[in-house]
Amino acid sequence: MGGESMTRTAPSGGGTGTGTARAGGGRLGQRLSGLAVALGLVMFLGGFAWAALIYRPYTVPTSSMSPTIGVGDRVLAQRVDGDEVRRGDVVVFEDENWVADSKVVKRVVAVGGDTVSCCTGGKLTVDGKPIEEPYLPKGSPAELQGFGTVTVPEGRLFLLGDERQGSLDSTAHLGEAARGTVSRDAVSARVDAVVWPWKGMLKRPTGFETLGALSEPGPLRTIEALIVAGAVLVLAGGAYGPVAARLGRSRTATTRAETAGAR
Protein backbone atom coordinates (compact mmCIF):
# COMPACT_ATOMS: atom_id res chain seq x y z
CA MET A 1 0.00 0.00 0.00
CA GLY A 2 2.89 2.29 0.85
CA GLY A 3 4.06 2.24 -2.77
CA GLU A 4 0.72 3.13 -4.20
CA SER A 5 0.80 6.39 -6.14
CA MET A 6 -1.47 9.13 -4.82
CA THR A 7 -1.44 11.08 -8.12
CA ARG A 8 -4.95 11.63 -9.52
CA THR A 9 -5.81 12.77 -13.01
CA ALA A 10 -8.59 15.14 -13.96
CA PRO A 11 -11.75 13.43 -15.21
CA SER A 12 -11.61 13.06 -18.94
CA GLY A 13 -15.24 14.14 -19.18
CA GLY A 14 -14.28 17.73 -18.37
CA GLY A 15 -12.22 18.13 -21.50
CA THR A 16 -14.83 16.40 -23.59
CA GLY A 17 -17.55 18.65 -22.25
CA THR A 18 -15.58 21.78 -23.14
CA GLY A 19 -14.93 20.53 -26.63
CA THR A 20 -18.60 19.72 -27.10
CA ALA A 21 -19.64 23.17 -25.94
CA ARG A 22 -17.27 24.82 -28.42
CA ALA A 23 -18.45 22.60 -31.25
CA GLY A 24 -22.08 23.32 -30.42
CA GLY A 25 -21.38 27.06 -30.33
CA GLY A 26 -19.76 26.80 -33.77
CA ARG A 27 -22.73 24.99 -35.23
CA LEU A 28 -25.11 27.58 -33.80
CA GLY A 29 -23.01 30.37 -35.26
CA GLN A 30 -23.03 28.72 -38.67
CA ARG A 31 -26.79 28.32 -38.57
CA LEU A 32 -27.28 31.96 -37.58
CA SER A 33 -24.84 32.98 -40.31
CA GLY A 34 -26.78 31.04 -42.93
CA LEU A 35 -30.05 32.49 -41.69
CA ALA A 36 -28.62 36.03 -41.90
CA VAL A 37 -27.47 35.45 -45.49
CA ALA A 38 -30.82 33.97 -46.52
CA LEU A 39 -32.81 36.77 -44.90
CA GLY A 40 -30.47 39.37 -46.34
CA LEU A 41 -30.90 38.01 -49.86
CA VAL A 42 -34.68 38.06 -49.49
CA MET A 43 -34.61 41.68 -48.29
CA PHE A 44 -32.06 42.79 -50.90
CA LEU A 45 -33.74 41.17 -53.90
CA GLY A 46 -37.20 41.92 -52.54
CA GLY A 47 -36.36 45.62 -52.32
CA PHE A 48 -35.32 45.72 -55.97
CA ALA A 49 -38.42 43.73 -57.00
CA TRP A 50 -40.67 46.11 -55.06
CA ALA A 51 -38.99 49.12 -56.69
CA ALA A 52 -39.43 47.59 -60.15
CA LEU A 53 -43.15 47.12 -59.53
CA ILE A 54 -43.77 50.63 -58.23
CA TYR A 55 -41.20 52.89 -59.90
CA ARG A 56 -40.08 53.65 -63.41
CA PRO A 57 -36.90 55.53 -64.39
CA TYR A 58 -37.04 58.48 -66.79
CA THR A 59 -34.43 60.77 -68.26
CA VAL A 60 -35.43 64.44 -68.56
CA PRO A 61 -33.97 65.76 -71.84
CA THR A 62 -34.61 69.50 -71.35
CA SER A 63 -33.98 72.23 -68.76
CA SER A 64 -37.69 73.05 -68.33
CA MET A 65 -37.70 71.68 -64.76
CA SER A 66 -34.42 73.29 -63.69
CA PRO A 67 -33.14 73.65 -61.01
CA THR A 68 -35.29 70.86 -59.55
CA ILE A 69 -34.37 68.50 -62.40
CA GLY A 70 -31.50 69.32 -64.72
CA VAL A 71 -30.88 68.40 -68.34
CA GLY A 72 -30.19 64.68 -68.62
CA ASP A 73 -31.05 63.96 -64.99
CA ARG A 74 -32.38 60.50 -64.23
CA VAL A 75 -35.49 60.40 -62.05
CA LEU A 76 -37.56 57.71 -60.37
CA ALA A 77 -41.30 58.17 -60.75
CA GLN A 78 -43.93 56.23 -58.85
CA ARG A 79 -46.68 54.75 -60.97
CA VAL A 80 -49.95 56.44 -60.00
CA ASP A 81 -53.43 57.01 -61.38
CA GLY A 82 -54.32 60.51 -62.47
CA ASP A 83 -56.92 60.70 -59.70
CA GLU A 84 -54.11 60.56 -57.11
CA VAL A 85 -52.38 63.70 -58.41
CA ARG A 86 -52.46 66.83 -56.24
CA ARG A 87 -51.20 70.40 -56.48
CA GLY A 88 -47.43 70.71 -56.41
CA ASP A 89 -46.74 67.21 -57.75
CA VAL A 90 -44.13 66.75 -60.47
CA VAL A 91 -45.74 64.32 -62.89
CA VAL A 92 -44.98 62.35 -66.02
CA PHE A 93 -47.67 62.47 -68.69
CA GLU A 94 -48.25 62.10 -72.41
CA ASP A 95 -50.41 64.41 -74.50
CA GLU A 96 -50.36 64.41 -78.29
CA ASN A 97 -51.25 68.12 -78.32
CA TRP A 98 -48.03 68.88 -76.47
CA VAL A 99 -45.46 66.41 -77.81
CA ALA A 100 -46.18 63.45 -80.07
CA ASP A 101 -45.12 60.00 -78.80
CA SER A 102 -43.08 61.33 -75.90
CA LYS A 103 -43.35 61.65 -72.14
CA VAL A 104 -43.38 65.12 -70.59
CA VAL A 105 -42.38 66.10 -67.04
CA LYS A 106 -44.03 69.17 -65.47
CA ARG A 107 -45.34 70.45 -62.12
CA VAL A 108 -49.06 70.53 -61.37
CA VAL A 109 -50.02 74.01 -60.11
CA ALA A 110 -53.81 73.76 -60.34
CA VAL A 111 -56.43 71.01 -60.52
CA GLY A 112 -60.02 70.78 -61.72
CA GLY A 113 -62.18 73.60 -60.32
CA ASP A 114 -59.23 75.89 -59.51
CA THR A 115 -58.73 79.33 -61.01
CA VAL A 116 -55.09 80.09 -61.76
CA SER A 117 -53.51 83.35 -62.90
CA CYS A 118 -50.21 85.21 -62.96
CA CYS A 119 -48.84 87.41 -61.75
CA THR A 120 -49.67 89.21 -58.50
CA GLY A 121 -46.58 90.70 -56.92
CA GLY A 122 -44.51 88.39 -59.11
CA LYS A 123 -46.30 85.32 -57.74
CA LEU A 124 -48.62 82.72 -59.17
CA THR A 125 -52.11 82.81 -57.67
CA VAL A 126 -54.47 79.86 -57.34
CA ASP A 127 -58.02 80.53 -56.17
CA GLY A 128 -56.86 84.06 -55.39
CA LYS A 129 -54.06 82.92 -53.05
CA PRO A 130 -50.43 83.80 -53.86
CA ILE A 131 -48.25 80.70 -53.95
CA GLU A 132 -44.74 80.52 -52.54
CA GLU A 133 -42.58 78.53 -54.98
CA PRO A 134 -39.11 78.04 -53.46
CA TYR A 135 -38.21 75.50 -56.16
CA LEU A 136 -38.05 78.24 -58.82
CA PRO A 137 -34.61 79.56 -59.87
CA LYS A 138 -33.51 82.08 -57.26
CA GLY A 139 -34.77 85.58 -57.97
CA SER A 140 -36.94 84.61 -60.95
CA PRO A 141 -40.61 85.63 -61.17
CA ALA A 142 -43.44 83.11 -61.44
CA GLU A 143 -43.81 84.08 -65.12
CA LEU A 144 -41.99 86.48 -67.45
CA GLN A 145 -45.29 87.45 -69.03
CA GLY A 146 -48.56 87.35 -67.16
CA PHE A 147 -51.57 85.39 -68.38
CA GLY A 148 -55.25 85.88 -67.70
CA THR A 149 -57.27 83.86 -65.27
CA VAL A 150 -57.82 80.25 -66.32
CA THR A 151 -60.52 78.10 -64.75
CA VAL A 152 -59.34 74.49 -64.86
CA PRO A 153 -62.10 72.09 -66.00
CA GLU A 154 -62.93 69.15 -63.76
CA GLY A 155 -60.75 66.12 -64.43
CA ARG A 156 -57.93 68.24 -65.86
CA LEU A 157 -54.64 69.76 -64.66
CA PHE A 158 -52.74 73.01 -65.26
CA LEU A 159 -48.97 72.38 -65.43
CA LEU A 160 -45.88 74.57 -65.47
CA GLY A 161 -42.15 73.94 -65.66
CA ASP A 162 -39.94 75.15 -62.81
CA GLU A 163 -37.82 77.02 -65.34
CA ARG A 164 -40.53 79.45 -66.38
CA GLN A 165 -38.44 81.34 -68.93
CA GLY A 166 -38.07 78.52 -71.43
CA SER A 167 -40.63 75.89 -70.45
CA LEU A 168 -43.22 74.90 -73.05
CA ASP A 169 -45.98 74.24 -70.57
CA SER A 170 -49.68 75.06 -70.16
CA THR A 171 -48.98 78.73 -70.89
CA ALA A 172 -47.83 77.76 -74.41
CA HIS A 173 -51.20 76.08 -75.09
CA LEU A 174 -53.62 78.68 -73.73
CA GLY A 175 -55.09 79.25 -77.20
CA GLU A 176 -56.26 75.65 -77.49
CA ALA A 177 -59.76 74.49 -76.58
CA ALA A 178 -58.59 73.00 -73.29
CA ARG A 179 -56.84 76.30 -72.32
CA GLY A 180 -53.54 74.54 -71.83
CA THR A 181 -54.89 71.93 -69.43
CA VAL A 182 -54.14 68.20 -69.53
CA SER A 183 -56.44 65.32 -68.64
CA ARG A 184 -55.71 63.50 -65.39
CA ASP A 185 -55.89 60.28 -67.40
CA ALA A 186 -52.77 61.35 -69.31
CA VAL A 187 -50.66 61.09 -66.14
CA SER A 188 -48.76 57.82 -65.66
CA ALA A 189 -46.35 58.59 -62.82
CA ARG A 190 -45.31 61.05 -60.11
CA VAL A 191 -41.62 61.90 -59.67
CA ASP A 192 -40.27 61.02 -56.22
CA ALA A 193 -36.52 61.53 -56.54
CA VAL A 194 -33.63 62.53 -58.76
CA VAL A 195 -31.22 59.59 -58.66
CA TRP A 196 -28.55 60.53 -61.23
CA PRO A 197 -26.77 62.68 -60.44
CA TRP A 198 -27.98 61.98 -56.91
CA LYS A 199 -30.16 64.81 -55.54
CA GLY A 200 -32.44 62.65 -53.43
CA MET A 201 -36.15 63.01 -52.74
CA LEU A 202 -37.96 66.03 -54.12
CA LYS A 203 -38.83 68.63 -51.50
CA ARG A 204 -42.47 68.93 -50.53
CA PRO A 205 -44.25 71.82 -52.32
CA THR A 206 -45.42 73.44 -49.07
CA GLY A 207 -46.66 76.57 -50.85
CA PHE A 208 -49.79 74.65 -51.90
CA GLU A 209 -50.73 73.46 -48.40
CA THR A 210 -53.22 76.31 -47.91
CA LEU A 211 -55.26 74.93 -50.82
CA GLY A 212 -55.51 71.31 -49.64
CA ALA A 213 -53.56 68.22 -48.67
CA LEU A 214 -50.33 67.40 -50.49
CA SER A 215 -49.37 64.01 -51.87
CA GLU A 216 -47.45 61.70 -49.57
CA PRO A 217 -44.03 60.53 -50.78
CA GLY A 218 -43.86 57.01 -52.18
CA PRO A 219 -42.12 54.11 -50.39
CA LEU A 220 -38.69 54.88 -51.88
CA ARG A 221 -37.02 55.50 -48.50
CA THR A 222 -38.42 52.22 -47.16
CA ILE A 223 -37.16 50.38 -50.23
CA GLU A 224 -33.70 51.94 -49.82
CA ALA A 225 -33.58 50.87 -46.17
CA LEU A 226 -34.66 47.34 -47.12
CA ILE A 227 -31.94 47.01 -49.75
CA VAL A 228 -29.21 48.43 -47.49
CA ALA A 229 -30.24 46.25 -44.53
CA GLY A 230 -30.30 43.18 -46.78
CA ALA A 231 -26.82 43.93 -48.10
CA VAL A 232 -25.49 44.35 -44.55
CA LEU A 233 -26.97 41.01 -43.46
CA VAL A 234 -25.51 39.21 -46.48
CA LEU A 235 -22.04 40.67 -45.89
CA ALA A 236 -22.15 40.04 -42.15
CA GLY A 237 -23.40 36.48 -42.55
CA GLY A 238 -20.90 35.72 -45.28
CA ALA A 239 -18.03 37.13 -43.21
CA TYR A 240 -18.81 34.90 -40.21
CA GLY A 241 -17.03 31.81 -41.57
CA PRO A 242 -13.64 33.42 -42.37
CA VAL A 243 -13.68 35.52 -39.18
CA ALA A 244 -14.59 32.53 -36.98
CA ALA A 245 -11.89 30.39 -38.64
CA ARG A 246 -9.23 33.05 -38.07
CA LEU A 247 -10.26 33.51 -34.45
CA GLY A 248 -10.21 29.72 -34.00
CA ARG A 249 -6.66 29.46 -35.42
CA SER A 250 -5.55 32.33 -33.19
CA ARG A 251 -6.98 30.67 -30.07
CA THR A 252 -5.40 27.32 -30.99
CA ALA A 253 -2.01 28.93 -31.47
CA THR A 254 -2.28 30.74 -28.13
CA THR A 255 -3.29 27.52 -26.34
CA ARG A 256 -0.38 25.59 -27.82
CA ALA A 257 2.04 28.32 -26.84
CA GLU A 258 0.75 28.30 -23.26
CA THR A 259 0.93 24.46 -23.12
CA ALA A 260 4.45 24.41 -24.45
CA GLY A 261 5.47 26.96 -21.85
CA ALA A 262 4.07 24.89 -18.96
CA ARG A 263 6.58 22.41 -17.56
N, C-alpha and C positions, 0 to 999 in steps of 0.2 A: 504494500500500500504506500510505503514511504517513497517509492520511486515513481508513483503515479503523477503524471503531469497535471498541473492545475490550470494550464492555459486553456481559455475558452474562446471560441470563434464566434463572431457575430452571426446571427441567423441569416441563412441565405435568402430567406423570404424578403428581408428588408430591401436588398438590392434589387430583387425581382420586382417588388412593388413599385420602387422608384422608376425603374425602366418602363413598367407598364403605364404609369401615370404620364410619363413624357410622351410615350407613343400615342396614348389616347388623346393628349393635348394636341399633338401633331395632326392626328386624323380630324379632330374637330376644327382645327384651323384650316385644313384643306377643304373641308366641307363648306365652311363659312366663306372661304375664298371663292369657291366655285359658285356659291349662291350669289355673292356680290357681282361676279362677272356676268352671270345669267341675268340678274335683275338690271344691271347696268346696260346690257345690250338691249333689253326690252325697252328701257326708258330712252336710250339713245336713238334707236331705230324708230320707236313709237313717236318720239318728238318730231322726227323728220316726216314720218307718215302723216301725222296730224297737220303739220305745216303744209304739206302737199295737198291735203284735202281742202284746207281753208284759204290758203293764200296763193296768189299768182304773182310772179315777178314781171315788171314792166320797165322798159327803158324810156325815159322822157327825152325826145330828140330836140326840143326847143328850150328857150330861156323864158317862156311865158309864165312859169311858176317860180322864177327866181325871186328872192334868194332861198325860198323854202326848198325848192328842188331845182338843181342846176342842169345845164345842158349835158346829156349823156348819163345823168344819175340813174341808178338802178333802185327801184322802189319795190316794196312788198305791199300788195293790196288785198284786203280781205274780201272774199266773195260775199256780196250782199244783194238783197232785193232792193229795187228802187224805193219801195215803201219804207225801208229802214233809214233812208238818207235824211239828215237834218242840216240845219244851217251851220255853216262853217266847215263842213266836211270837204275833204279833197277827194274827188271821185274820178273813176275811169268810166267813160261812156263812149258810145258810137252813134253818130247822127250823120246821115248822108248829106244833110243840108249844110253841115259844117265841113267835114272832110270825108271823102269817099273811101270806104274800105280801110279805115284806120281808127285806132283808139285815140281818144283825147283825154287829157288830164286837166281839170279845172276845179276851182273852189265854189261850192254852193253858197250864195249870199242871200238868197230868198227862195221860199217855197210857195206852193199853191195858196192863194189867198192874200199873200203879202203884197204891199206896194213898196217898190224900191226906186230910189232916185239918187242923183248926185249932181252937184255937191253942195253941202251946207257946211260952211267953215272948213272946206277941204276934206270933209268926211262923207262917206256913204251913209245914206239914211234908209232904214227899213221900218215900215209902219211909223214913219215920223221920228224914229229914234236914231241919233247918230251912233255909228258903230266904230269902236276902237279896233284897229287892225294892225297890231304890232308886227305881223308877219310881212308887211309891205317893206320894200326897200327904204332904209332910213331917210327921212326927210321928204319922201315923195307923197304927192296928194293921192286921194282915192281914185281920181280920174284926171287926165290932162284936160279933157273937154267934158263939160257936164252933159247929162242926158235927161230928158223929161221923165216924169213919173211913169213907171210901168207897173201895171197890176198883173201879177203872175197868175195864170189860170190854174184851176185845181188840177192836180196830177202832173204839174210841170215844175221845172226848176230854172232859176236865173243864176248863171255861172260867170265868174270872172277869173282871170289869171292874177297871180300875185304881182307879176310885173305888168302894171297897168299901161305902161307906155307902148309896149309892142305886142300885147296879147290879143289874138283874134278870138274874142270871147262873145258873150251875149250882146255886148255893145256894137259888135260888127254886124249883127243880124237883126237889128231893131226894125229894119224896113220890111222884114218878112212877116207873114201872117201870124206867126207864133210870137212876134215881138222879141225874138232872140232867146226864147225859152226852149228847154229841152224836156222831153217826156221822162218821167221817173223810170219808165220801162227800159229806157236806153242805157241806164246805169247798170254796170256789171260788177263793180268792185269799189271799195273805199280804201284809200291809201293809209296805211298805218305807220310806215317807217321808210326812211331812206337808208339802204343797206350798202350801197357802193357809190361813191366813197361813204364810209360809215358816218351818218349824222344822227342815227337813232330814231326814236319815236317822234312823230310830229307833235308839236305843242298844241294843247287844247285851245280852240278859238274862243276864249272867254268873252270876247266882245259881244257875242251873240246870246249870252246867257240871259239877258233881260227879256229876250223874245221867246224863250222856251228852253226845254232841256236839250243838252248837247248829246251827241253820240258817245257811247262808252268805247274805249279802246278795245281792240280785239285781243285774243289770248296770246299774242306774240311773246310777251314777257314770260308767261307761264311755259310756253314751248321752249324758250331759250333756257330757262332754269332746268327743265326736264332733260334737255340735251346735255347741258353742262354737268348736271348731277350724274347722269348715266355714264358720261365719259370718265368722271372721277372714280365711280365705282368699278368700271372696267379696268382702269389703270391700277387702282389700289388692289383689286382682287388678283390681277395678273402679276403684280409685283410681290405678292405674298410668298410664292414659292422660292424665288431667288433670294429674297431677304432672309427667309427662315433658314434656308440651306447655309447661307453665309454665317448667320448667327450660330447655327448648329456646329459648323466647322470651327468657329472661334471658341465656343465653349469646350469642344473636345480637345482642342489644342491647349487651352488653359488647364483643363483637368489633367492632361498627360504631363504637362510641365510641373504641376503641383505634386503629382504622384512620383515623378522622377526625383523631385527634390526631397521627398520624405524618406528617411532612412531609419 
